[in-house]
Each structure stands twice: as C-alpha cells, then as structure tokens.
Amino acid sequence: KEKCSAAEAEYRDIISNAASSDALEAARVNCLGRKGVLTELLKNLKDFTIEEKKEAGPLGNKIKKDLEDAFYSKKNALESAALNEELAKTNIDLTLPGWPVANGHKHPLTIAMDRMTAILSKLGFVWAEGPQIEEEKYNFDFLNIPLHHPARDVQDTLIIGGGAKKGMVLRSHTSNVQVRYMEKNKPPLRIMSPGKVFRRDDIDASHSPVFHQIEGLYVDKNVSLADLKSDLTAFMKGLFGNKAEVRFRPSFFPFTEPSVEVDVKCVFCDGKSPCSFCKGTGWKEMLGAGIVHPNVLRNVGIDPEIYSGYAFGMGVERLAMLMLGIKDIRAFYENDLRIWKQF
Ligand SMILES: Cc1ccc(OCc2nc(C(=O)N[C@H]3CCS(=O)(=O)C3)cs2)cc1
C-alpha cells in the first residue's frame, strides 16, 4: 500500500512537471507500461490472501485509473497548449465564416427550352434530333422552298463547301429533323425538334447567327386548323398561364398552307399604354405555324389525299427574353456572371 501511494505521488509530480508530450509518454510507459513500476507492484497482488486482495485490489486499480486519467488530461493540456501557441503565431482567424460555395444553376436558355419541351411532351410530342450540318435538300428542297427563294441565298444561309446550290449548309431551321423523321416513320407521327440553328446575321441586340429553335409536327388523318389552334393555345397557356390570350393571324410560309402567326397578349400592359415589350400593340408574336403543304408530304412519300398535318416553329431566345426580361440576345452567349447571378 505504501509503495503504491509513493509511486502515485512520484508520478503525479512527474506529470505536473512534464514539459513535453514525449517526456510525458516516457513517464506513462515507466509507470503503467508492461514493465512499469505500478504494473510490477500490482503483480504482487497474486501472492496476497483473499482477505488482503479484497482491500488492496480495488485500491491498486483506483490508483492505476487515477494515474491514467492524470496522464491523459496532461497530454490533452500539452497538445492544446501547443496548438494555441501555433495559432498565436499565425493571423488566421478561425472564427471567420468559410468561403461560400456558389451552387450553379441551369443556363436561362436551358430553363426556357426545358419549360417548352416539357409542355410539348405533355401534349404528346416526342423528341427528335438531326444533323446541324445538313444537305441542301433536307434544309430547303423537301420543304417546298423553290430554288430561287431568297432564304437560299448566301445572305441568309451559311453554306459549307461546294457550289452554293450543291454544298452542305448549316441548317437554318430544325425542319430537317422532321423531314428525315418522315422519311423513316409513317403517320401517325407527333414529334418536336429542339436544337441549334444558324443564319447569316450580324449579331446585334435582337439577332444572333446562332440561336435555338423548337419545331413541332403532327401528321395523322383529318388533321385540321382546329387541331393546330387548340394544341397551340394549350401550349401558350402552359407557358404563360391559363389567363394568357392567344391570337392567330394569317401569314405565309412555303412549307405550310394555310400559314398563321400566333401572338400572345402582352403580359406587361393592356395594350393601351405603349410599352417597350409590345410596342403598344398589346400583342407579342410568339411563333409561326400552318397546315403542312401537300408538296412536303408528297416529297417524303406521304399521300396528302389520306393524311394531313400541322407544323409550328418558334425561337427559344425570343421566348427566354420575354420570360426573363432580357433585352439583349447577346447576354445568352457572353456568360457574364453579373447577369446570370440574377437568375
Ligand atoms: C416537314 C415540315 C413542315 C413544316 C414545317 O414548318 C415549321 C414552321 N415554322 C414556322 C415558323 O414561323 N418558324 C419561325 C418561327 C421563329 S424562327 O425560329 O425564326 C422560325 C412556321 S411553320 C416544318 C417541317
């Protein structure tokens, strides 16, 4: 008993004076290690009588436990003192908040494209894709666009290789997808073709040589202008809300007859006070559409006496600018974070 208490007193002294965790660890091994002073002392217990063990056992283990705790708390104290000393040398203020992790988000064009294609897919349109570098016949000929049509001129279309009439072009609309699809699939068919299109345009606030379009095509038996009007009205209400008012105006496109242009009532003004958005007309043109011209059906081997269809096309940038209040189309391509951070 005396020896254990003496050992405890001696090691408590060593612990309180220990200046480094190495010295402390060495002392711990000397005291509590396999060959440690206290370990050796406690080995004598096995020679004690039952009576003696009853008192000496718990006493010895308590001293052992207390010393272990003392070693441990001193070790912690030395380590945190070392850390604080280290921190005192640097001027890093650990209480400052961390760098905010900026979480990204979709590009506004993608947001607009996703909204439009989601509504169209609910209306039963299936996503179709096709090449951006296209043969002239799929971009023009199949679409009843005559050889002398201005759209074919180099002023409007970006022509790649070969003579102007025979070369490949950068597609000026995604109609090539519809033509290719009709060559391989017979009616009934109901497809949408989102994608990039190219025009020879100098970039300015409302024009870009590269922009995005979504076209739709529905071919079946007895498809009429009524189907077109009801489906496109549903699409516009899906986009601008149920209260949106839609107007159909007669128009002309070589690939549709009759052709219409579809306006939506100005969402910013009642059309009386001239607003920059609708130029005071109260209406905003959103897309073009029409009944597919019989020549187009014939060109892909569909009999216009049996089948009929409607088609439509719209610009995504245009819609995104309306939806998000962006005044300059170039904002979509300059990736200026000061703009995109606002969405
Ligand atoms: C086989 C096939 C037959 C007909 C088709 O008609 C697609 C159509 N597009 C329009 C139209 O007005 N498009 C413009 C809107 C704005 S834009 O992005 O500049 C292009 C009207 S009908 C397509 C494919």
Ligand as a Chemical Component Dictionary entry (heavy atoms), coordinates in Angstrom:
data_LIG
# 
_chem_comp.id                   LIG 
_chem_comp.type                 NON-POLYMER 
_chem_comp.pdbx_formal_charge   0 
_chem_comp.three_letter_code    LIG 
# 
loop_
_chem_comp_atom.comp_id 
_chem_comp_atom.atom_id 
_chem_comp_atom.alt_atom_id 
_chem_comp_atom.type_symbol 
_chem_comp_atom.charge 
_chem_comp_atom.model_Cartn_x 
_chem_comp_atom.model_Cartn_y 
_chem_comp_atom.model_Cartn_z 
_chem_comp_atom.pdbx_ordinal 
LIG C1  C1  C 0 -41.717 18.954 -92.585 1  
LIG C2  C2  C 0 -42.051 20.339 -92.023 2  
LIG C3  C3  C 0 -43.159 21.038 -92.479 3  
LIG C4  C4  C 0 -43.437 22.299 -91.981 4  
LIG C5  C5  C 0 -42.633 22.858 -91.004 5  
LIG O1  O1  O 0 -42.989 24.135 -90.533 6  
LIG C6  C6  C 0 -42.258 24.663 -89.443 7  
LIG C7  C7  C 0 -42.749 26.057 -89.291 8  
LIG N1  N1  N 0 -42.014 27.053 -88.809 9  
LIG C8  C8  C 0 -42.685 28.223 -88.815 10 
LIG C9  C9  C 0 -42.056 29.468 -88.322 11 
LIG O2  O2  O 0 -42.637 30.534 -88.314 12 
LIG N2  N2  N 0 -40.821 29.353 -87.880 13 
LIG C10 C10 C 0 -40.087 30.518 -87.403 14 
LIG C11 C11 C 0 -40.527 30.921 -86.010 15 
LIG C12 C12 C 0 -39.454 31.797 -85.425 16 
LIG S1  S1  S 0 -37.974 31.181 -86.061 17 
LIG O3  O3  O 0 -37.335 30.400 -85.053 18 
LIG O4  O4  O 0 -37.213 32.225 -86.640 19 
LIG C13 C13 C 0 -38.594 30.138 -87.340 20 
LIG C14 C14 C 0 -43.946 28.108 -89.291 21 
LIG S2  S2  S 0 -44.270 26.549 -89.746 22 
LIG C15 C15 C 0 -41.519 22.175 -90.517 23 
LIG C16 C16 C 0 -41.212 20.912 -91.020 24 
# 
loop_
_chem_comp_bond.comp_id 
_chem_comp_bond.atom_id_1 
_chem_comp_bond.atom_id_2 
_chem_comp_bond.value_order 
_chem_comp_bond.pdbx_ordinal 
LIG C1  C2  SING 1  
LIG C2  C3  SING 2  
LIG C2  C16 DOUB 3  
LIG C3  C4  DOUB 4  
LIG C4  C5  SING 5  
LIG C5  O1  SING 6  
LIG C5  C15 DOUB 7  
LIG O1  C6  SING 8  
LIG C6  C7  SING 9  
LIG C7  N1  DOUB 10 
LIG C7  S2  SING 11 
LIG N1  C8  SING 12 
LIG C8  C9  SING 13 
LIG C8  C14 DOUB 14 
LIG C9  O2  DOUB 15 
LIG C9  N2  SING 16 
LIG N2  C10 SING 17 
LIG C10 C11 SING 18 
LIG C10 C13 SING 19 
LIG C11 C12 SING 20 
LIG C12 S1  SING 21 
LIG S1  O3  DOUB 22 
LIG S1  O4  DOUB 23 
LIG S1  C13 SING 24 
LIG C14 S2  SING 25 
LIG C15 C16 SING 26 
# 
